[in-house]
């Protein structure tokens, strides 16, 4: 017989989501929106100040932030926390930003400097991905507002 803590862990790890916000019940939407808001608050309150305090250059901080956003977007996609098209767009934007800033950092490492446009483009892509995340959360909150509770 398995220990109690393994049973508890198995019940908490649901695996990939069966569906996204399009087919979610009001309870699932509420839970996903709440978790999404908590993650975004943690990102703004905890992660961004820590990144700003690191003794690194702008490009390195942007790169770390971009890769963190890619990981979050992948998790949101895996957990089904939103609308699939918006999740795909934000994953595309964050991944492109991370690739651009990583390429710029590699170029700086081999003494090719002066391509600040790559860092600026990656920041614009991060902002576009952030707009997708905001639209995703807004859509979930609107759907929660207008969806009728299930009777039963």
C-alpha positions in Angstrom: 0.0 0.0 0.0 1.3 3.4 -1.0 2.0 6.0 1.7 -0.6 8.7 2.3 1.6 11.5 1.0 2.0 9.8 -2.5 -1.8 9.5 -2.7 -2.1 13.2 -1.9 0.5 14.1 -4.5 -1.2 12.0 -7.2 -4.6 13.7 -6.5 -3.0 17.2 -6.7 -1.1 16.5 -10.0 -4.0 16.4 -12.5 -1.9 16.2 -15.6 -2.6 18.3 -18.7 -5.9 20.0 -18.9 -8.7 18.2 -20.7 -10.0 21.5 -22.1 -9.3 25.2 -22.1 -11.5 28.2 -21.2 -13.7 27.7 -24.2 -15.3 24.6 -22.7 -14.7 25.3 -19.0 -17.4 25.4 -16.4 -17.8 28.6 -14.3 -16.0 26.9 -11.4 -13.0 25.9 -13.6 -12.9 29.4 -15.1 -13.0 31.0 -11.6 -10.2 28.7 -10.4 -8.0 29.3 -13.5 -8.6 33.1 -13.4 -7.7 33.2 -9.7 -4.5 31.2 -10.2 -3.6 33.3 -13.2 -4.0 36.5 -11.2 -1.9 35.1 -8.4 0.9 34.1 -10.8 0.8 37.6 -12.4 0.9 39.3 -9.0 3.8 37.1 -7.9 5.6 37.9 -11.1 5.2 41.7 -10.7 5.7 41.8 -6.9 8.5 39.3 -6.5 10.3 38.5 -9.7 10.6 41.9 -11.4 12.2 43.6 -8.4 14.6 40.7 -7.9 15.6 40.9 -11.6 16.1 44.7 -11.3 18.4 44.2 -8.3 20.7 41.7 -10.0 24.1 43.1 -11.0 23.5 42.3 -14.7 23.2 44.2 -17.9 19.8 45.2 -19.4 20.1 42.4 -22.0 20.8 39.7 -19.5 17.9 40.7 -17.3 15.6 40.9 -20.3 16.8 37.5 -21.4 16.1 35.9 -18.0 12.7 37.5 -17.9 11.9 36.4 -21.4 12.8 32.8 -20.6 10.8 32.9 -17.4 7.8 34.1 -19.4 8.3 31.3 -21.9 8.2 28.8 -19.0 5.0 30.4 -17.7 3.3 30.4 -21.1 4.1 26.8 -21.5 2.7 26.0 -18.1 -0.5 28.0 -18.9 -0.8 26.1 -22.1 -0.3 22.8 -20.4 -2.8 23.6 -17.6 -5.4 25.0 -20.0 -5.5 28.3 -18.3 -7.2 30.4 -21.0 -8.1 30.5 -24.6 -5.9 28.4 -26.9 -5.4 31.0 -29.6 -4.3 33.6 -27.1 -2.1 31.1 -25.3 -0.4 30.1 -28.6 0.1 33.8 -29.5 1.6 34.7 -26.2 3.9 31.6 -26.3 5.0 32.6 -29.8 5.7 36.2 -28.7 7.6 35.2 -25.6 9.6 32.5 -27.4 10.5 34.9 -30.2 11.6 37.5 -27.6 13.7 34.9 -25.7 15.3 33.7 -29.0 16.1 37.3 -30.1 17.6 38.3 -26.8 19.6 35.1 -26.5 21.0 35.6 -30.0 22.0 39.2 -29.1 23.7 38.0 -25.9 25.6 35.4 -27.8 26.7 38.0 -30.3 27.9 40.3 -27.5 29.8 37.3 -26.1 31.8 37.0 -29.3 32.4 40.7 -29.4 29.7 41.7 -31.9 28.1 44.7 -30.3 25.8 47.5 -31.4 22.7 45.5 -32.2 20.5 47.2 -29.6 17.5 46.8 -32.0 17.4 43.1 -31.1 17.0 43.9 -27.4 14.4 46.5 -28.3 12.5 44.1 -30.5 12.5 41.5 -27.8 11.0 44.0 -25.4 8.3 44.8 -27.9 7.6 41.1 -28.3 7.4 40.7 -24.5 4.9 43.6 -24.4 2.8 42.0 -27.2 2.8 38.7 -25.3 1.8 40.6 -22.1 -1.2 42.1 -24.1 -2.2 38.5 -25.1 -2.0 37.4 -21.4 -4.1 40.4 -20.4 -6.6 39.7 -23.1 -6.7 36.1 -22.0 -7.4 37.0 -18.4 -9.9 39.6 -19.4 -11.7 37.2 -21.7 -11.9 34.6 -18.8 -13.3 37.2 -16.4 -15.8 38.4 -19.0 -16.9 34.8 -19.7 -17.2 34.2 -16.0 -19.4 37.3 -15.7 -21.7 36.3 -18.6 -21.7 32.5 -18.2 -24.8 31.3 -16.4 -24.2 29.0 -13.4 -25.0 25.4 -14.1 -28.1 24.1 -12.4 -27.9 20.7 -11.0 
